[in-house]
Amino acid sequence: MEKVVRLIFILVISLFLMNCEPLVNKFDDVEDAEMYTAKNIQTPPNSLDTLTFMTWNIRFGVARIPWFGDCCGNKVIVAKSDVHENLKNIADFINEVRPDIIFMQEVDIESKRTAYIDEVQWLLDNTYFNYGCYASMWKVQFIPSDGLGRINTGNAILSRWKIEAADRIKLPLRGDQDALTEYFYLRRNLLKAKIAVPGIDDFYALDVHLSAFSTDDTKQRQLDRVIEELETLDDTNCKFVIGGDFNLIPPGSDSTDFCDEDKCVGESFHGPGDDPVHKEGSYFTEEIDWLQIVYDKYNSAVPLSDYLSDQGHYFTHTPVWEGFWNRKIDYLFTNMNWITGADSTYQDITFENSLSDHVAVSAKLEVGNGK
């Protein structure tokens, strides 16, 4: 991502090559999400004792290749056959665990880097899910830097039951960028879907992916907007589960600074004259308490006390393309009740099969209307 930002000025040239359609989609405050239906509908259960939720940043279906935008890599475009193989591995894992609703981040739908495959539709058609919705966080017609080309990537929710409505809710932009960089940069969102889950009236699933590389209070402002939406649902007696990549570590974490662990060859941090002093996306010290309010207000699939007693067991991410997990930034929260001890953080499976740079996390929710 940093390389994209450094080369962003090149994008201005493409303005003269395009037609009157905007080069970058800037999105409204709230707008309809894109809706999907699987090719073959499979009848879901109409009575439930529990619901299984999963959240997973699938890294746009490129597994753990050293991509040029992160992990010190140089790969830009991935072959169609490789993307299909990676998506098949993701689908196989999902079909084995069988969550009822899944929150996904970094899903491509029409990007040159992933052979223009609509990954939402592909996963619907190759799993048991019936319905999906999608909200873009980065939709640009053409990015000439490093041959990246067209890109459309964002959040997606897949469900066994019908998605009755879905909104893309705009989150605040980064405040630490110049105007040109901001214009072409990612536009984060909160994806909110009302789903017809049997036995739960007014149920909403929310999928979020907060800013990864901001160096100011952007994540705090984005989190405030998310909490505002959760409070509105809670105050109107709606039930919800929110999942996603919050790009924040839990309060009380032993390590808050990963600059040296994450640095690429030739990079230096924390030394005299280093500018920046900290690597973007690797320094959490000043953000360590930002998630406390969410833990206090809602139920976490992994209680904070469980995490603090065995932190490494719950780690979900590393930007080092061949490294093991070293921080937790992926979460599930609800205003209902999780089944105690029914959560899973799939570290070994995700790592050994090179499925993503994030670990899939699942948990079971009490429903209690089964027959």
C-alpha positions in Angstrom: 0.0 0.0 0.0 2.8 2.4 0.8 4.2 2.0 -2.7 0.8 2.7 -4.2 0.7 6.0 -2.2 4.2 7.0 -3.2 3.4 6.6 -6.9 -0.1 8.1 -6.7 0.8 11.2 -8.6 1.1 9.1 -11.7 -2.6 8.6 -11.6 -3.2 12.2 -12.7 -2.0 11.3 -16.2 -4.8 8.8 -16.5 -7.4 11.6 -16.1 -6.7 12.6 -19.6 -7.2 9.1 -20.9 -10.6 8.5 -19.5 -14.1 9.5 -20.5 -16.5 11.6 -18.5 -17.1 8.9 -16.0 -15.3 9.7 -12.7 -12.0 8.0 -12.3 -12.6 7.3 -8.6 -15.9 6.4 -7.0 -16.2 8.7 -3.9 -19.5 7.1 -2.5 -22.4 8.7 -0.7 -22.8 8.8 3.1 -25.2 5.9 2.9 -26.1 4.0 -0.2 -27.4 0.6 -1.2 -24.9 -2.2 -1.2 -24.5 -4.5 -4.1 -26.7 -7.6 -3.8 -25.9 -11.2 -4.9 -27.6 -14.5 -5.2 -26.0 -17.9 -5.7 -26.5 -19.8 -8.9 -28.1 -22.7 -7.1 -30.2 -22.0 -4.0 -29.9 -24.5 -1.2 -32.8 -24.6 1.3 -31.5 -23.4 4.7 -32.8 -24.6 8.1 -36.0 -22.9 9.3 -35.4 -23.6 13.0 -32.1 -23.1 15.0 -30.5 -23.8 18.3 -27.3 -21.9 17.4 -25.8 -19.8 14.7 -22.2 -19.9 13.6 -20.5 -16.7 12.5 -17.1 -16.3 10.9 -15.0 -13.2 10.1 -12.1 -13.5 7.7 -9.9 -11.1 5.7 -9.2 -13.2 2.6 -6.6 -10.9 1.1 -8.4 -10.8 -2.2 -7.8 -14.4 -2.9 -4.0 -14.3 -3.4 -3.1 -16.3 -0.3 0.3 -15.2 1.1 2.2 -14.2 -2.0 4.6 -11.3 -1.4 2.3 -8.6 -3.0 3.9 -5.3 -3.8 1.5 -3.3 -1.7 2.4 -5.0 1.6 4.7 -7.6 3.1 7.8 -6.3 1.4 6.7 -8.0 -1.9 7.0 -7.2 -5.6 4.1 -9.3 -7.1 1.4 -7.1 -8.7 -0.8 -9.3 -11.0 -1.8 -12.8 -10.0 -2.5 -15.4 -12.7 -6.2 -16.4 -13.1 -5.4 -20.1 -12.4 -3.6 -19.1 -9.1 -6.6 -17.0 -8.0 -9.0 -19.9 -8.8 -6.8 -22.3 -6.8 -6.6 -19.9 -3.8 -10.4 -19.3 -3.9 -10.9 -23.1 -4.1 -8.8 -23.5 -0.9 -10.8 -20.8 0.8 -14.1 -22.4 -0.3 -13.0 -25.8 0.9 -12.2 -24.4 4.3 -15.5 -22.6 4.6 -17.4 -25.7 3.4 -15.7 -27.7 6.1 -16.3 -25.3 9.0 -19.8 -24.4 7.7 -20.5 -21.0 9.3 -24.1 -19.7 8.8 -23.0 -16.2 8.1 -19.5 -15.0 7.1 -18.0 -11.5 7.1 -15.2 -11.1 4.6 -12.8 -8.2 4.0 -10.5 -7.5 1.0 -12.7 -9.2 -1.5 -12.1 -8.3 -5.2 -15.0 -8.2 -7.7 -13.5 -6.6 -10.9 -9.8 -6.1 -10.4 -7.0 -6.6 -12.8 -4.7 -8.0 -10.1 -7.1 -10.9 -9.6 -8.0 -11.5 -13.3 -11.3 -9.6 -13.0 -12.9 -12.5 -11.1 -16.0 -11.6 -9.1 -14.9 -13.3 -5.9 -18.3 -12.7 -4.2 -20.2 -14.5 -6.9 -17.5 -17.2 -7.2 -17.6 -18.0 -3.4 -21.4 -18.1 -3.4 -21.4 -20.5 -6.3 -18.8 -22.8 -4.8 -20.1 -22.9 -1.2 -23.5 -23.5 0.3 -24.3 -19.8 0.9 -27.3 -18.5 -0.9 -27.1 -14.7 -0.7 -24.5 -12.0 -0.5 -23.9 -8.3 -0.4 -20.9 -6.2 -1.1 -19.6 -2.7 -0.4 -16.5 -1.4 -2.2 -13.7 0.4 -0.3 -11.5 1.1 -3.3 -13.0 1.5 -6.7 -10.8 3.1 -9.3 -11.0 2.7 -13.1 -7.3 2.7 -13.8 -4.1 2.8 -11.7 -1.0 2.9 -13.9 1.5 2.4 -11.2 3.2 -1.0 -11.4 0.5 -2.1 -13.9 -2.1 -2.4 -11.2 -4.9 -1.3 -13.6 -8.6 -1.4 -12.6 -9.4 -2.2 -9.0 -12.6 -2.8 -7.0 -12.2 -4.4 -3.6 -14.2 -4.2 -0.4 -16.3 -6.0 2.3 -18.8 -8.8 1.7 -21.3 -10.7 3.8 -22.5 -14.2 2.7 -25.6 -15.7 4.3 -27.6 -18.9 4.1 -30.8 -16.8 4.5 -32.2 -14.0 2.5 -30.6 -10.6 2.9 -33.6 -8.3 3.0 -31.7 -5.0 2.7 -28.0 -3.9 2.8 -26.4 -0.5 3.2 -22.9 0.8 2.6 -22.2 3.3 5.3 -19.3 5.7 4.7 -16.6 5.9 7.3 -14.3 9.0 7.8 -11.3 9.3 5.4 -7.8 9.5 6.6 -6.8 12.9 7.9 -3.0 12.5 7.5 -2.9 12.7 3.7 -2.5 15.4 1.1 -5.6 16.1 -1.1 -4.3 14.3 -4.2 -3.4 11.1 -2.2 -6.7 11.2 -0.4 -8.6 11.5 -3.7 -7.3 8.2 -5.0 -7.0 6.4 -1.7 -9.2 3.8 0.0 -12.6 4.8 1.3 -13.5 2.6 4.2 -17.1 1.5 5.0 -19.4 -0.3 7.3 -21.5 -2.9 5.5 -24.9 -3.4 7.3 -27.3 -6.1 6.2 -30.7 -7.1 7.5 -31.0 -10.8 7.3 -34.1 -13.0 7.7 -32.7 -15.4 10.3 -35.3 -17.8 11.6 -36.5 -16.9 15.1 -34.7 -13.6 15.4 -36.7 -10.5 14.6 -34.9 -7.4 13.2 -31.5 -9.1 13.0 -28.5 -7.3 11.4 -25.1 -8.4 10.4 -22.4 -5.7 10.1 -19.0 -6.1 8.4 -16.2 -3.5 9.0 -12.6 -3.0 7.9 -11.0 0.0 9.6 -8.0 1.9 8.3 -4.7 0.0 8.3 -2.0 2.7 7.8 -3.3 5.9 9.3 -1.0 7.8 11.7 -3.6 10.1 13.3 -7.0 9.6 14.9 -8.6 8.2 11.7 -9.3 4.8 13.2 -10.8 6.4 16.3 -13.2 8.5 14.2 -14.1 5.5 12.1 -14.7 3.4 15.2 -16.9 6.2 16.7 -19.1 6.0 13.6 -19.3 2.2 13.9 -20.3 2.5 17.6 -22.9 5.1 16.7 -24.5 2.6 14.3 -24.4 -0.2 16.9 -25.9 2.0 19.6 -28.8 2.9 17.2 -29.5 -0.8 16.6 -29.3 -1.6 20.3 -31.5 1.3 21.3 -34.2 0.2 18.9 -34.1 -3.4 20.2 -32.5 -4.8 17.1 -30.1 -7.8 17.4 -26.8 -7.7 15.7 -23.4 -9.4 15.2 -20.5 -7.3 13.9 -17.4 -8.9 12.5 -14.3 -7.6 10.8 -10.7 -6.5 10.6 -10.6 -3.6 13.1 -6.8 -3.0 12.6 -6.7 -2.5 16.4 -5.2 -4.8 19.0 -7.0 -5.6 22.3 -6.5 -3.4 25.4 -3.8 -4.8 27.7 -1.9 -6.5 24.9 1.7 -7.2 25.8 3.2 -5.9 22.5 2.0 -2.7 20.9 5.0 -1.9 18.6 5.8 -4.2 15.7 7.9 -1.8 13.6 11.1 -3.9 13.7 9.2 -7.1 13.2 7.4 -5.8 10.1 10.2 -3.8 8.5 11.4 -4.6 5.0 15.0 -4.8 3.8 16.5 -1.3 3.8 13.9 0.2 6.2 14.8 1.7 9.6 12.6 2.8 12.4 13.1 4.1 16.0 16.6 5.4 15.1 18.0 8.9 15.0 16.8 10.7 11.9 14.3 8.0 10.9 11.3 9.6 9.2 8.8 8.2 9.9 9.8 7.0 13.3 7.2 4.2 13.2 6.2 2.0 10.3 2.6 2.7 9.2 0.2 -0.1 10.4 2.7 -1.5 12.9 2.5 0.9 15.9 -0.5 0.5 18.2 0.8 2.1 21.5 -1.3 5.2 21.2 -4.4 3.2 20.2 -4.2 0.5 22.8 -7.4 1.5 24.6 -9.6 2.4 21.6 -11.4 -0.9 21.6 -12.2 -0.9 25.3 -15.6 0.8 24.8 -16.7 -2.0 22.4 -15.6 -4.7 24.9 -17.5 -2.8 27.6 -20.7 -2.4 25.7 -21.0 -5.6 23.8 -20.1 -9.3 24.1 -16.9 -10.5 22.4 -16.6 -13.9 20.9 -13.3 -14.1 22.6 -13.7 -12.4 26.1 -10.9 -10.0 26.9 -10.0 -12.0 30.0 -9.5 -15.1 27.8 -7.3 -13.2 25.4 -5.2 -11.7 28.2 -4.6 -15.1 29.8 -3.2 -16.6 26.5 -2.6 -13.9 23.9 -0.7 -15.9 21.4 -3.5 -18.4 21.1 -5.8 -15.7 19.6 -3.5 -13.9 17.3 -5.0 -13.4 13.8 -2.5 -11.5 11.6 1.0 -10.8 10.5 2.1 -8.7 7.5 5.3 -10.8 7.2 4.4 -13.1 4.2 6.2 -16.1 5.6 5.8 -15.4 9.3 3.5 -16.8 12.0 0.7 -14.7 13.6 1.8 -12.1 16.0 -1.2 -9.9 16.8 -5.0 -10.0 17.1 -6.9 -7.5 14.9 -10.0 -9.5 13.8 -13.1 -9.6 16.0 -16.7 -10.7 16.5 -19.0 -8.7 18.8 -22.8 -9.0 19.5 -25.5 -7.6 21.7 -26.8 -11.2 22.1 -24.9 -14.1 23.8 -22.1 -16.2 22.5 -21.8 -19.8 23.6 -19.0 -20.0 26.1 -15.9 -21.8 24.7 -17.5 -22.2 21.2 -15.0 -19.8 19.5 -12.2 -20.9 17.2 -9.2 -19.1 15.9 -7.9 -21.2 13.0 -4.2 -20.4 13.2 -2.7 -23.7 12.1 -5.1 -24.4 9.2 -4.8 -20.9 7.8 -1.0 -20.9 8.1 -0.2 -24.4 6.9 -2.5 -24.0 3.8 -1.3 -20.4 3.1 -4.9 -19.2 2.9 -4.4 -15.6 3.8 -2.4 -13.2 5.9 -5.3 -13.2 8.3 -6.7 -16.0 10.4 -10.4 -17.0 10.2 -12.3 -16.6 13.4 -15.6 -18.2 14.2 -18.0 -18.4 17.2 -21.4 -19.8 18.0 -24.4 -17.7 19.0 -27.2 -18.8 21.2 -30.6 -18.8 19.4 -32.6 -21.5 21.1 -35.6 -21.7 18.7 -34.7 -25.2 17.4 -37.3 -28.0 17.5 
